[in-house]
Amino acid sequence: MTEEYSGRLLVVDDNEMNRDMLSRRLLRKGYQVETADGGAAALEAVAGGSFDLILLDIMMPDIDGMEVLARLRETHSQTDLPIIMATAKDESSDIVAALKLGANDYVTKPLDFPVVLARVENALARKRAAEALKAANERMQLDLEAAARVQQALLPHEAPLVKGVEFAWHYQPCDQLGGDALNIFKLDDQLVALLVLDVSGHGVPSALLSVAVGHQLSQMFAQCKNGDATDDNELLNPAQLAKKLNTLFPMDSRAHLYFTLVYGVLNVQTREFCFVSAGSPGPAVIHADGSTEVHDIPAIPIGMFEESEYENTTLQLQAGDRMYLHSDGLYEERNPESGELFERERMTVVLADKRSDPHEQSLTSLVDAVVEWRGDTHLSDDATVLACEIR
């Protein structure tokens, strides 16, 4: 007996001699075999036990094989319970009907045992392969869920308490794992760092780079807690930080992964926001009177070229201003009918219209507008936006 022959089989035939002969020969090949003398007995056996495969005769007096097959397929898939039909040699119509009803294979009578054995082995091999694939997919799903939890852990759990500023954000990956990331970090009583990054591509490779960059930045942020920010700290100089990240995360020649970044430091006393935009959409500002500004600063994404240089840009914010840092996933969604992009202008119009709404509600309205535009809650790209309001 070999391991590949193991399995629990049910032989269904109203002819006692056929049942006995076939079951004995299968037993000698190492299978566990049970028998049923008709369709009703077969259904009862399946209801009361678990089988790896059924050899099912078509012609039976009480409930024929076709009816048994149809009933079993209501509750058991072809993968879960392979069924091989036994049919008369010249009844091609039975074979076609059985295959349409979900039979995995067939053998013809009088039975040629080597052929029967080969069909049983093949059906069980496919079943084992499907089960192995299912188990691998389940393990992968668990790994993806664990990885998603790691990503979530790198997101801010709550907004830092900073007098005169209110924060809100929305993070929605298009897949289970996203390539976007965001963070808010209080560097000291006066300075707050804001970050949105977007790794090229989707899926596991992009998520891995996103987590790696997020972890690197989290370590750097941790060094600044308790008021440890100093003038030479790279976190205080966005352009210097972008240059360092460009050195730490060069684009892999095989994966071709890079990331865009908008990072800045807000001085809550002067209301100045000093930022760098490396291939990312720049900050969008909605003023208290509803007017809007978009500050796109052309620059090379992080990791593309070793010699890339970055420059700081400073915005002067005013009381009542709302500033939004975001990835391009929101405004690059297309309308399925027209093919038209949602676009930045439409995004800023929505935010301006919702200017009087609570901060988080305005972000929800923006995402709802994008979903309505796309016609599907499953977006084609990660959607990330980080907002702050100057009180």
N, C-alpha and C positions, 0 to 999 in steps of 0.2 A: 504494500500500500504506500502511495506517495501522498505528500501533504496536499498537492493540487487536486487530488480526487476527493478530498473531504467535503462533505456537504450533506444536508438533510433533504431527501427527495420524496415526493409523493407521486406514486404511479396510480393512475386512474383508468380502469378498464372494466367493463362488465363481464369480460371473459376471464374466468378464473385461471385457466391454463396460461393465457397471455400474461396476466398479472404475476403469477407465480414464477414463470420462467424469467421475465424481465427483472423482477425484484431480486431474485437469487443471483443473477449475473451481476447486477449492480452492487449487491452486497459484497460479492467477491472482489470487486474493484475498490472496496473501502468506503463506500457511501453508506450512510444511514438511510434506510428505505422504509416508508410506510405505504400501505395500499388502500384504495377505496374502490368499491365495486360499482359505483355509479356517481352521477352528478350530485345528488343530494348528499351522499356520504363524503364527497370531495369538499363541498362547501362547508360541511360540518367540521371536517378535519382542519381546514384552513382557519376557520373561526376559532378553533380550540388550540391551535399550535402554530409554530413558525417553521416555514420551509424555505429552502434556498432555490428550489426549482420544482416545477410540476411537469410530468409527462402525462398528457391529457388526450384520451381517445375522443374522437368526434362522435361516433355512432354509439349512443347509449339509450336505453329504453325510457328511463325516468326523466332525467334532465340531460339533454344532449350536451356535447362538449362546447358547442358554440354559445349556448346559454350560460354555461359555467364560466367560460372565458369572459363573456360580456359582464357578468356580475362581479367577477374578481377584478376586472379592470376599473370598476367603480371605486375600489378601495386600495388597489395595489398597482403601482406603476410597472412598466416593463423592466425597469432597473431593479426595483425592490423584489419583484417576484417573476423571474423568467418562466414562461410557459411554452413548452414544445408540444405541438399538436401531432397526433397520430391519425393519418387519414388513408383512405383507400388509394391505391397506386394511381388510378386514372382520374381521380376527382380533383382536377385543377381548380374548379370553381370553389370547392371547400377551402383549398389552400389560400386562394385570393381573399375569400371572405374572412378567414381566420386571421390573416396578416392585417387586414383592415381593422379588425376588432382589437388588435393589439398583441397577437401572438408573436413571440420572439423568433420562432423557427418552426420547422415541421419535419416529420419523418413519415415515410410511407410503409404501409403494410403489404406483404409480410415484412416484419421488422428485420433489418440487417443490423445485428448488435454492434459491430465495429462502427457503423455509421451512427447509430444511436449514441454510442459512447463519445464519439467525436463531437456530435452536436451538443451533448450535455457538457462536455469539457469546455467547449467554446463559449457556451452561454454562461457558465459559472465564471470563466475567466473574465468575460466582459462585466459581469456583476461585481467581481472583486475589484476590477480596475475602477469601476464607477464608485464603489464604496471608498476606495483609497483616495480618489479624486475629491469626493465629498468631504472626507476627513481632512484632507490637505486644505480645502477651501475653508472649512470651519476653523482650522488652526490659523490660517491666514487672516480670517475675519477677526479672530481674537487678537492677533498681533496688530491688525489695523486699529482695533478699538483701543488697545493699549497705547499705540502711537498717537492716536487722536487725544487721549487723555494727557499725554506728555505735552502735546501742542497746547491744549487748553490750560495746562499748568503754567505755561509761559505767557499767557494773556493776563492782563491786570484783573485781579479779583474784585477790586473796588477802587474807586477814584481816590487819589490822595486828597487830603483836606488842605486846601490852599485858599487863603483868604482872598476874595475878589475874583476868583475864577471857578467856573463849573465845567466839568468834563462829562462827555458821553461817548459811546462808541458802538459800532455794530460790526460783527465778524461772522461771515457766512461762507464757509468753503463750498465749492461746487461739487466736490467729492468728499468722501469720508475724511481724507487728509487734504489739507490745503497748503498752498505755497506762499500765502500771505501771512503776515504777522503784524502786531501792533503792540505798543507799550506806552505807558506814562510813568515817569519816575520823578519824584521830588528830590532834586539834588541838594537843595538847602531851603531855608525859609523864603528865599527870594526867587529861586530858579527852578523851573520845571522842564524836563526833557520830554519831547513828544516824538513818536516814531511810527512810521508805516513802511513796511517793505513788501516787495512782491517778487517772488522767484519765478523765473521763466518756466513754462511748461506746467504740467499737472502730475498728480499722483505721488508715489513714494519717493522718487529721486528729488523732486522739488520740495516735498515736505521735510526730507532729511536735511537739505541745505537750509531751509527756513528754521528748523529747530537748532541747527548748529550755530547759525548767526544769532538767533534769539538767545541761545545759551551764552554765547560770547558776550553779548551786550548786557545780559542780566548780571554776569560776573563783574563787568565794568561798573554797572550801576550800583551793585552791592558795595563797591569800594567807596562810593560817594555818600553812603548813608551816614546819618548822625553828623551832617555838616562837614564832611571831609572833602568837599569840592575845593580844588585849588586852581590857581590861574593857569597852570600848565596841563591841567587834566584835559584829555582829548574830548571828553564828553561836553566840555564847555565850548569847544570850537567845532562846529558841525563839519566844516570842510576838512579839518584835520582828521576827524573821526572817519569820514568817508574815504580819505586816502589810506588810513590804516586798514579799514575793512577791505579795500581794494587789494592791499598787499596780503592780507590774511586769507582771502577767499578768491584766488585766481580761478578763472573759468576752466573747468576740466575739459581737455581736448576731446574726450570721448562722449561725455554727457552733454557738453555745451550748455551748462547751466550757469546763469548769472542772475543778478537780482537788481531791481530798481529800489531806490530808497528816497524817502523824504524824512529828514530828521532836523529837529530844531530845538532851541532852548528859549523858553518864554521867561522874560523878566516881569514878574507880576507887579512890580513897583513902577517901572518905566513903561510897561505895556509894549515893550519891544520884543519881537520874535525874530531871532537870528536863526536862519535855516540853510540847509543845503538840499538840493534836489538833484539826485543822480539818476537820470532817465525816468524819473517818476513824475506824475502830474504834480504841479505845485499847489500851494495852499489856495483854497477858495475862501473868500471872505464875504460874509453877508453883513452889511452894516445895519445899524439900528433903524435907519430910514428905509431899509429894503433894497437899497442899491447893492450891486455885487461887483467883486473884482476877482480875477483869477491871475495868479502869479506863477506862471510857468517859466522855469529857468532851464534852458537846454543844457544838458550835460550827459556824459557817458555813463551807462549803468555800471554798477560795481562788478568787478571781475573780468570785464571784457578786455581791457588793455592795461598792462602793467604801469605804463607811464601816464595814466589819466590824472588830470588835475581837476580840483574842485574849488569853487569859490563860495563864500558866504553871502547871503542876501538878508537884509534886515527889513522887516515890516513894522510900521508904527500902527498899533491897534488902538482903538478908542473904546470908551465905555459903551456897552451894548453890542459890540461887534461879536459875531460868531465866526470862528475860523474852522475850516474842515481840511484835514489831511486824508487822502484816500488813494486807493489803488485804481487802476483803470477798468476793473471788472464791472463796475456799475454802469458807466456811460458807454461802454462798448457793446452792450447787449443789443441785438438786432430784433426788429419787429419781423415776425415770420411772414407777414403778408407783403409788406413794402420792401423789406430788406434794409430799412433805414436804421442807423445807429441811434441809440438814446441820446448820446452826445452830452458834452459838458454844459452847454447852454440850457438844455432842458433840465439837467440836474440842478443847476443854480436857481432856475425859475421855481422848481418845487421847493427848494430850501428857503427861498425868499418868501414864497407864498405862505410857508409854515413858520415864518419868523416869530410869530406871537405864540406858537405852541410851545409846550415844555420841550426841553432839549432832546431827550430821548424819543419823544413822540415825533419830532420832526425827522429824525433818522428813520423811524419806522415808516413814516409817510413816503420818504424817498425810496426805500426798498420796495414798498408796495407799488409805487409808480413804475419802478423798473420791472417788477414781476408782471404787472398788468401789460406793460409794453411788450415784454417777451412772450406773454401768454402761457407761462409755465413757472412754477415755483422753483424748479431745478434750473439754476442759472448755469451758463456755459463757462463762467470763470468765477474765481473767488471774489467776493464783495466785502471790502474792508473800508471802513471810514471811522476816523477819530476826530472828535470835535471838541472845541473849548469855547466858552462864552466869557467875555470880559464883563464883569459885573459893574 
